[in-house]
Amino acid sequence: MHCSGVAAKPGAYISIYFASMTAKRVLISIDARLLARIDQECARNGFKRSTYLAQLAERELQAASGPGATPTARAALAALDTLLSSATS
């Protein structure tokens, strides 16, 4: 999957997918207050609700499988943080 990003407004960043992405319609239920917050964020940054929700889901899924996802990786990253903080002190 190829992706790129564009700023909708200064400081906002959204992913745009090309080629292998096929969009599917889904029906989900969301608390009305949460939906209002989502819509406010979309209006503030100038992008569509679907784009924003897809971006959030992608970020969450990458975090679950990205650097630091396993206990061993988290321990190694913590050790590096400790090493680097003591080196700069």
N, CA, C and O atoms as a Tinker XYZ file with bonds, in Angstrom:
   356  protein
     1  N      0.843000   -1.165000    0.000000    73     2
     2  CA     0.000000    0.000000    0.000000    64     1     3
     3  C      0.889000    1.228000    0.000000    63     2     4     5
     4  O      1.846000    1.316000    0.769000    81     3
     5  N      0.574000    2.149000   -0.846000    73     3     6
     6  CA     1.333000    3.389000   -0.922000    64     5     7
     7  C      0.523000    4.487000   -0.270000    63     6     8     9
     8  O     -0.688000    4.574000   -0.469000    81     7
     9  N      1.181000    5.319000    0.503000    73     7    10
    10  CA     0.437000    6.423000    1.087000    64     9    11
    11  C      1.288000    7.668000    1.081000    63    10    12    13
    12  O      2.515000    7.611000    1.004000    81    11
    13  N      0.625000    8.766000    1.162000    73    11    14
    14  CA     1.259000   10.058000    1.202000    64    13    15
    15  C      0.461000   10.892000    2.177000    63    14    16    17
    16  O     -0.602000   10.458000    2.621000    81    15
    17  N      0.922000   12.039000    2.517000    73    15    18
    18  CA     0.169000   12.877000    3.429000    64    17    19
    19  C      0.137000   14.304000    2.944000    63    18    20    21
    20  O      1.047000   14.756000    2.248000    81    19
    21  N     -0.907000   15.011000    3.310000    73    19    22
    22  CA    -1.032000   16.419000    2.976000    64    21    23
    23  C     -1.548000   17.151000    4.198000    63    22    24    25
    24  O     -2.258000   16.582000    5.028000    81    23
    25  N     -1.192000   18.391000    4.295000    73    23    26
    26  CA    -1.724000   19.213000    5.371000    64    25    27
    27  C     -3.022000   19.843000    4.900000    63    26    28    29
    28  O     -3.026000   20.577000    3.911000    81    27
    29  N     -4.125000   19.571000    5.590000    73    27    30
    30  CA    -5.407000   20.167000    5.255000    64    29    31
    31  C     -5.399000   21.630000    5.673000    63    30    32    33
    32  O     -5.838000   22.494000    4.914000    81    31
    33  N     -4.918000   21.906000    6.832000    73    31    34
    34  CA    -4.710000   23.254000    7.364000    64    33    35
    35  C     -3.362000   23.224000    8.054000    63    34    36    37
    36  O     -2.870000   22.141000    8.374000    81    35
    37  N     -2.752000   24.360000    8.293000    73    35    38
    38  CA    -1.463000   24.344000    8.985000    64    37    39
    39  C     -1.525000   23.525000   10.268000    63    38    40    41
    40  O     -2.399000   23.738000   11.108000    81    39
    41  N     -0.603000   22.598000   10.414000    73    39    42
    42  CA    -0.532000   21.772000   11.604000    64    41    43
    43  C     -1.347000   20.501000   11.526000    63    42    44    45
    44  O     -1.176000   19.614000   12.363000    81    43
    45  N     -2.230000   20.383000   10.545000    73    43    46
    46  CA    -3.042000   19.177000   10.392000    64    45    47
    47  C     -2.368000   18.266000    9.383000    63    46    48    49
    48  O     -1.801000   18.733000    8.396000    81    47
    49  N     -2.430000   16.975000    9.631000    73    47    50
    50  CA    -1.820000   16.005000    8.728000    64    49    51
    51  C     -2.763000   14.841000    8.539000    63    50    52    53
    52  O     -3.219000   14.237000    9.510000    81    51
    53  N     -3.055000   14.526000    7.290000    73    51    54
    54  CA    -3.909000   13.383000    7.005000    64    53    55
    55  C     -3.223000   12.491000    5.992000    63    54    56    57
    56  O     -2.438000   12.960000    5.167000    81    55
    57  N     -3.522000   11.199000    6.058000    73    55    58
    58  CA    -2.971000   10.244000    5.115000    64    57    59
    59  C     -3.873000   10.141000    3.900000    63    58    60    61
    60  O     -5.098000   10.172000    4.020000    81    59
    61  N     -3.267000   10.018000    2.738000    73    59    62
    62  CA    -4.019000    9.770000    1.520000    64    61    63
    63  C     -3.430000    8.525000    0.888000    63    62    64    65
    64  O     -2.218000    8.432000    0.693000    81    63
    65  N     -4.284000    7.573000    0.569000    73    63    66
    66  CA    -3.836000    6.300000    0.028000    64    65    67
    67  C     -4.015000    6.249000   -1.471000    63    66    68    69
    68  O     -4.950000    6.833000   -2.018000    81    67
    69  N     -3.123000    5.557000   -2.125000    73    67    70
    70  CA    -3.166000    5.394000   -3.555000    64    69    71
    71  C     -3.098000    3.921000   -3.914000    63    70    72    73
    72  O     -2.726000    3.088000   -3.087000    81    71
    73  N     -3.449000    3.608000   -5.123000    73    71    74
    74  CA    -3.288000    2.283000   -5.733000    64    73    75
    75  C     -4.096000    1.196000   -5.060000    63    74    76    77
    76  O     -5.247000    0.973000   -5.434000    81    75
    77  N     -3.529000    0.511000   -4.077000    73    75    78
    78  CA    -4.122000   -0.728000   -3.592000    64    77    79
    79  C     -5.259000   -0.546000   -2.588000    63    78    80    81
    80  O     -5.783000   -1.543000   -2.091000    81    79
    81  N     -5.654000    0.665000   -2.276000    73    79    82
    82  CA    -6.719000    0.847000   -1.296000    64    81    83
    83  C     -8.079000    0.797000   -1.965000    63    82    84    85
    84  O     -8.330000    1.517000   -2.931000    81    83
    85  N     -8.949000   -0.047000   -1.456000    73    83    86
    86  CA   -10.336000   -0.089000   -1.882000    64    85    87
    87  C    -11.181000    0.308000   -0.691000    63    86    88    89
    88  O    -11.168000   -0.368000    0.338000    81    87
    89  N    -11.908000    1.390000   -0.821000    73    87    90
    90  CA   -12.732000    1.868000    0.285000    64    89    91
    91  C    -13.982000    1.010000    0.411000    63    90    92    93
    92  O    -14.569000    0.600000   -0.590000    81    91
    93  N    -14.374000    0.749000    1.625000    73    91    94
    94  CA   -15.586000    0.005000    1.943000    64    93    95
    95  C    -16.456000    0.867000    2.839000    63    94    96    97
    96  O    -15.949000    1.564000    3.718000    81    95
    97  N    -17.741000    0.824000    2.624000    73    95    98
    98  CA   -18.672000    1.515000    3.515000    64    97    99
    99  C    -18.927000    0.636000    4.728000    63    98   100   101
   100  O    -19.101000   -0.576000    4.605000    81    99
   101  N    -18.947000    1.262000    5.905000    73    99   102
   102  CA   -19.242000    0.536000    7.136000    64   101   103
   103  C    -20.265000    1.328000    7.949000    63   102   104   105
   104  O    -20.361000    2.550000    7.836000    81   103
   105  N    -21.003000    0.626000    8.746000    73   103   106
   106  CA   -21.961000    1.248000    9.641000    64   105   107
   107  C    -21.479000    0.994000   11.061000    63   106   108   109
   108  O    -21.321000   -0.154000   11.476000    81   107
   109  N    -21.246000    2.076000   11.806000    73   107   110
   110  CA   -20.785000    1.941000   13.184000    64   109   111
   111  C    -21.669000    2.790000   14.091000    63   110   112   113
   112  O    -22.329000    3.723000   13.635000    81   111
   113  N    -21.675000    2.463000   15.349000    73   111   114
   114  CA   -22.402000    3.244000   16.350000    64   113   115
   115  C    -21.389000    3.950000   17.240000    63   114   116   117
   116  O    -20.450000    3.333000   17.743000    81   115
   117  N    -21.590000    5.252000   17.428000    73   115   118
   118  CA   -20.691000    6.071000   18.247000    64   117   119
   119  C    -21.547000    6.961000   19.136000    63   118   120   121
   120  O    -22.561000    7.502000   18.694000    81   119
   121  N    -21.144000    7.108000   20.362000    73   119   122
   122  CA   -21.804000    8.006000   21.297000    64   121   123
   123  C    -21.954000    9.392000   20.661000    63   122   124   125
   124  O    -21.028000    9.878000   20.013000    81   123
   125  N    -23.093000   10.018000   20.839000    73   123   126
   126  CA   -23.377000   11.318000   20.215000    64   125   127
   127  C    -22.368000   12.388000   20.619000    63   126   128   129
   128  O    -21.977000   13.218000   19.798000    81   127
   129  N    -21.945000   12.371000   21.886000    73   127   130
   130  CA   -20.972000   13.379000   22.340000    64   129   131
   131  C    -19.610000   13.166000   21.682000    63   130   132   133
   132  O    -18.934000   14.124000   21.306000    81   131
   133  N    -19.217000   11.896000   21.548000    73   131   134
   134  CA   -17.952000   11.597000   20.881000    64   133   135
   135  C    -18.019000   11.996000   19.412000    63   134   136   137
   136  O    -17.060000   12.548000   18.872000    81   135
   137  N    -19.138000   11.722000   18.770000    73   135   138
   138  CA   -19.297000   12.092000   17.363000    64   137   139
   139  C    -19.217000   13.604000   17.184000    63   138   140   141
   140  O    -18.633000   14.087000   16.214000    81   139
   141  N    -19.798000   14.344000   18.111000    73   139   142
   142  CA   -19.718000   15.805000   18.045000    64   141   143
   143  C    -18.269000   16.278000   18.150000    63   142   144   145
   144  O    -17.861000   17.196000   17.439000    81   143
   145  N    -17.496000   15.654000   19.034000    73   143   146
   146  CA   -16.072000   16.010000   19.168000    64   145   147
   147  C    -15.302000   15.673000   17.899000    63   146   148   149
   148  O    -14.445000   16.440000   17.460000    81   147
   149  N    -15.614000   14.522000   17.316000    73   147   150
   150  CA   -14.964000   14.125000   16.057000    64   149   151
   151  C    -15.282000   15.146000   14.973000    63   150   152   153
   152  O    -14.388000   15.582000   14.248000    81   151
   153  N    -16.545000   15.527000   14.859000    73   151   154
   154  CA   -16.952000   16.494000   13.841000    64   153   155
   155  C    -16.308000   17.858000   14.060000    63   154   156   157
   156  O    -15.949000   18.533000   13.095000    81   155
   157  N    -16.157000   18.271000   15.316000    73   155   158
   158  CA   -15.483000   19.542000   15.612000    64   157   159
   159  C    -14.030000   19.495000   15.152000    63   158   160   161
   160  O    -13.524000   20.448000   14.560000    81   159
   161  N    -13.368000   18.379000   15.431000    73   159   162
   162  CA   -11.961000   18.224000   15.019000    64   161   163
   163  C    -11.845000   18.239000   13.505000    63   162   164   165
   164  O    -10.933000   18.858000   12.956000    81   163
   165  N    -12.756000   17.567000   12.834000    73   163   166
   166  CA   -12.743000   17.550000   11.362000    64   165   167
   167  C    -12.959000   18.957000   10.799000    63   166   168   169
   168  O    -12.260000   19.369000    9.873000    81   167
   169  N    -13.910000   19.683000   11.347000    73   167   170
   170  CA   -14.175000   21.045000   10.886000    64   169   171
   171  C    -12.982000   21.955000   11.130000    63   170   172   173
   172  O    -12.638000   22.787000   10.290000    81   171
   173  N    -12.360000   21.791000   12.282000    73   171   174
   174  CA   -11.204000   22.620000   12.639000    64   173   175
   175  C    -10.027000   22.386000   11.693000    63   174   176   177
   176  O     -9.288000   23.318000   11.375000    81   175
   177  N     -9.855000   21.139000   11.245000    73   175   178
   178  CA    -8.698000   20.798000   10.413000    64   177   179
   179  C     -9.011000   20.621000    8.937000    63   178   180   181
   180  O     -8.104000   20.383000    8.139000    81   179
   181  N    -10.273000   20.731000    8.562000    73   179   182
   182  CA   -10.637000   20.736000    7.158000    64   181   183
   183  C    -10.604000   19.393000    6.463000    63   182   184   185
   184  O    -10.235000   19.321000    5.290000    81   183
   185  N    -10.978000   18.327000    7.148000    73   183   186
   186  CA   -11.061000   17.056000    6.459000    64   185   187
   187  C    -12.349000   16.319000    6.803000    63   186   188   189
   188  O    -13.054000   16.674000    7.747000    81   187
   189  N    -12.638000   15.299000    6.028000    73   187   190
   190  CA   -13.878000   14.555000    6.176000    64   189   191
   191  C    -13.797000   13.581000    7.346000    63   190   192   193
   192  O    -12.720000   13.126000    7.732000    81   191
   193  N    -14.969000   13.277000    7.898000    73   191   194
   194  CA   -15.054000   12.359000    9.028000    64   193   195
   195  C    -14.442000   10.997000    8.687000    63   194   196   197
   196  O    -13.693000   10.440000    9.489000    81   195
   197  N    -14.749000   10.468000    7.527000    73   195   198
   198  CA   -14.221000    9.154000    7.135000    64   197   199
   199  C    -12.697000    9.154000    7.097000    63   198   200   201
   200  O    -12.057000    8.204000    7.549000    81   199
   201  N    -12.128000   10.215000    6.560000    73   199   202
   202  CA   -10.673000   10.321000    6.487000    64   201   203
   203  C    -10.072000   10.353000    7.885000    63   202   204   205
   204  O     -9.077000    9.682000    8.160000    81   203
   205  N    -10.677000   11.131000    8.757000    73   203   206
   206  CA   -10.180000   11.262000   10.122000    64   205   207
   207  C    -10.261000    9.933000   10.875000    63   206   208   209
   208  O     -9.301000    9.532000   11.533000    81   207
   209  N    -11.401000    9.253000   10.780000    73   207   210
   210  CA   -11.555000    7.982000   11.479000    64   209   211
   211  C    -10.607000    6.923000   10.923000    63   210   212   213
   212  O    -10.067000    6.115000   11.679000    81   211
   213  N    -10.403000    6.924000    9.613000    73   211   214
   214  CA    -9.452000    5.982000    9.019000    64   213   215
   215  C     -8.037000    6.261000    9.510000    63   214   216   217
   216  O     -7.278000    5.334000    9.794000    81   215
   217  N     -7.684000    7.543000    9.608000    73   215   218
   218  CA    -6.355000    7.920000   10.100000    64   217   219
   219  C     -6.164000    7.466000   11.547000    63   218   220   221
   220  O     -5.106000    6.943000   11.896000    81   219
   221  N     -7.174000    7.661000   12.383000    73   219   222
   222  CA    -7.078000    7.241000   13.781000    64   221   223
   223  C     -6.930000    5.730000   13.895000    63   222   224   225
   224  O     -6.123000    5.236000   14.682000    81   223
   225  N     -7.711000    5.002000   13.108000    73   223   226
   226  CA    -7.627000    3.541000   13.146000    64   225   227
   227  C     -6.256000    3.074000   12.683000    63   226   228   229
   228  O     -5.671000    2.175000   13.287000    81   227
   229  N     -5.742000    3.671000   11.626000    73   227   230
   230  CA    -4.418000    3.293000   11.128000    64   229   231
   231  C     -3.345000    3.557000   12.182000    63   230   232   233
   232  O     -2.484000    2.710000   12.420000    81   231
   233  N     -3.397000    4.713000   12.803000    73   231   234
   234  CA    -2.410000    5.069000   13.829000    64   233   235
   235  C     -2.459000    4.086000   14.995000    63   234   236   237
   236  O     -1.418000    3.653000   15.490000    81   235
   237  N     -3.657000    3.737000   15.431000    73   235   238
   238  CA    -3.819000    2.800000   16.542000    64   237   239
   239  C     -3.292000    1.420000   16.179000    63   238   240   241
   240  O     -2.613000    0.784000   16.985000    81   239
   241  N     -3.594000    0.956000   14.983000    73   239   242
   242  CA    -3.130000   -0.361000   14.557000    64   241   243
   243  C     -1.618000   -0.398000   14.386000    63   242   244   245
   244  O     -0.989000   -1.405000   14.709000    81   243
   245  N     -1.027000    0.677000   13.887000    73   243   246
   246  CA     0.429000    0.727000   13.755000    64   245   247
   247  C      1.088000    0.750000   15.119000    63   246   248   249
   248  O      2.137000    0.135000   15.308000    81   247
   249  N      0.495000    1.445000   16.067000    73   247   250
   250  CA     1.064000    1.507000   17.419000    64   249   251
   251  C      1.061000    0.136000   18.069000    63   250   252   253
   252  O      1.978000   -0.208000   18.814000    81   251
   253  N      0.031000   -0.642000   17.788000    73   251   254
   254  CA    -0.068000   -1.976000   18.389000    64   253   255
   255  C      0.955000   -2.936000   17.816000    63   254   256   257
   256  O      1.303000   -3.921000   18.467000    81   255
   257  N      1.444000   -2.675000   16.613000    73   255   258
   258  CA     2.386000   -3.598000   15.991000    64   257   259
   259  C      3.727000   -2.954000   15.673000    63   258   260   261
   260  O      4.614000   -3.606000   15.123000    81   259
   261  N      3.880000   -1.696000   16.011000    73   259   262
   262  CA     5.100000   -0.987000   15.676000    64   261   263
   263  C      6.159000   -1.109000   16.754000    63   262   264   265
   264  O      6.074000   -1.978000   17.622000    81   263
   265  N      7.157000   -0.238000   16.699000    73   263   266
   266  CA     8.233000   -0.269000   17.690000    64   265   267
   267  C      7.677000   -0.171000   19.104000    63   266   268   269
   268  O      6.826000    0.673000   19.383000    81   267
   269  N      8.143000   -1.006000   19.969000    73   267   270
   270  CA     7.705000   -0.996000   21.347000    64   269   271
   271  C      6.466000   -1.816000   21.618000    63   270   272   273
   272  O      5.921000   -1.767000   22.720000    81   271
   273  N      6.008000   -2.575000   20.627000    73   271   274
   274  CA     4.780000   -3.361000   20.802000    64   273   275
   275  C      4.997000   -4.586000   21.684000    63   274   276   277
   276  O      4.075000   -5.014000   22.378000    81   275
   277  N      6.182000   -5.146000   21.669000    73   275   278
   278  CA     6.443000   -6.346000   22.472000    64   277   279
   279  C      7.119000   -5.956000   23.782000    63   278   280   281
   280  O      7.757000   -4.906000   23.857000    81   279
   281  N      6.991000   -6.783000   24.809000    73   279   282
   282  CA     7.657000   -6.474000   26.087000    64   281   283
   283  C      9.174000   -6.330000   25.937000    63   282   284   285
   284  O      9.778000   -5.466000   26.573000    81   283
   285  N      9.788000   -7.162000   25.109000    73   283   286
   286  CA    11.242000   -7.075000   24.899000    64   285   287
   287  C     11.619000   -5.740000   24.276000    63   286   288   289
   288  O     12.587000   -5.103000   24.692000    81   287
   289  N     10.858000   -5.325000   23.287000    73   287   290
   290  CA    11.139000   -4.044000   22.632000    64   289   291
   291  C     10.926000   -2.884000   23.597000    63   290   292   293
   292  O     11.721000   -1.944000   23.619000    81   291
   293  N      9.865000   -2.939000   24.394000    73   291   294
   294  CA     9.618000   -1.875000   25.373000    64   293   295
   295  C     10.751000   -1.785000   26.382000    63   294   296   297
   296  O     11.161000   -0.687000   26.759000    81   295
   297  N     11.258000   -2.924000   26.821000    73   295   298
   298  CA    12.370000   -2.928000   27.773000    64   297   299
   299  C     13.618000   -2.335000   27.131000    63   298   300   301
   300  O     14.336000   -1.568000   27.772000    81   299
   301  N     13.881000   -2.678000   25.884000    73   299   302
   302  CA    15.047000   -2.142000   25.183000    64   301   303
   303  C     14.921000   -0.636000   24.998000    63   302   304   305
   304  O     15.892000    0.097000   25.183000    81   303
   305  N     13.725000   -0.169000   24.632000    73   303   306
   306  CA    13.517000    1.272000   24.466000    64   305   307
   307  C     13.658000    2.007000   25.794000    63   306   308   309
   308  O     14.199000    3.112000   25.834000    81   307
   309  N     13.180000    1.410000   26.872000    73   307   310
   310  CA    13.333000    2.021000   28.200000    64   309   311
   311  C     14.803000    2.105000   28.589000    63   310   312   313
   312  O     15.242000    3.101000   29.165000    81   311
   313  N     15.561000    1.061000   28.274000    73   311   314
   314  CA    16.998000    1.064000   28.580000    64   313   315
   315  C     17.702000    2.155000   27.781000    63   314   316   317
   316  O     18.584000    2.839000   28.300000    81   315
   317  N     17.312000    2.316000   26.524000    73   315   318
   318  CA    17.901000    3.391000   25.702000    64   317   319
   319  C     17.545000    4.760000   26.259000    63   318   320   321
   320  O     18.395000    5.649000   26.308000    81   319
   321  N     16.301000    4.938000   26.679000    73   319   322
   322  CA    15.894000    6.205000   27.274000    64   321   323
   323  C     16.731000    6.532000   28.505000    63   322   324   325
   324  O     17.170000    7.669000   28.680000    81   323
   325  N     16.950000    5.535000   29.351000    73   323   326
   326  CA    17.753000    5.716000   30.553000    64   325   327
   327  C     19.190000    6.079000   30.183000    63   326   328   329
   328  O     19.775000    6.997000   30.757000    81   327
   329  N     19.745000    5.357000   29.231000    73   327   330
   330  CA    21.113000    5.609000   28.784000    64   329   331
   331  C     21.249000    7.018000   28.223000    63   330   332   333
   332  O     22.187000    7.737000   28.565000    81   331
   333  N     20.333000    7.405000   27.382000    73   331   334
   334  CA    20.402000    8.736000   26.753000    64   333   335
   335  C     20.164000    9.846000   27.762000    63   334   336   337
   336  O     20.812000   10.890000   27.684000    81   335
   337  N     19.254000    9.651000   28.706000    73   335   338
   338  CA    19.016000   10.706000   29.694000    64   337   339
   339  C     20.201000   10.875000   30.620000    63   338   340   341
   340  O     20.487000   11.992000   31.049000    81   339
   341  N     20.903000    9.793000   30.943000    73   339   342
   342  CA    22.072000    9.927000   31.809000    64   341   343
   343  C     23.258000   10.521000   31.046000    63   342   344   345
   344  O     24.124000   11.159000   31.645000    81   343
   345  N     23.301000   10.315000   29.737000    73   343   346
   346  CA    24.384000   10.871000   28.926000    64   345   347
   347  C     24.242000   12.377000   28.741000    63   346   348   349
   348  O     25.241000   13.076000   28.574000    81   347
   349  N     23.013000   12.882000   28.770000    73   347   350
   350  CA    22.797000   14.314000   28.579000    64   349   351
   351  C     22.797000   15.087000   29.883000    63   350   352   353
   352  O     22.769000   16.317000   29.866000    81   351
   353  N     22.828000   14.396000   31.010000    73   351   354
   354  CA    22.808000   15.079000   32.309000    64   353   355
   355  C     24.172000   15.556000   32.702000    63   354   356
   356  O     24.335000   16.152000   33.767000    81   355
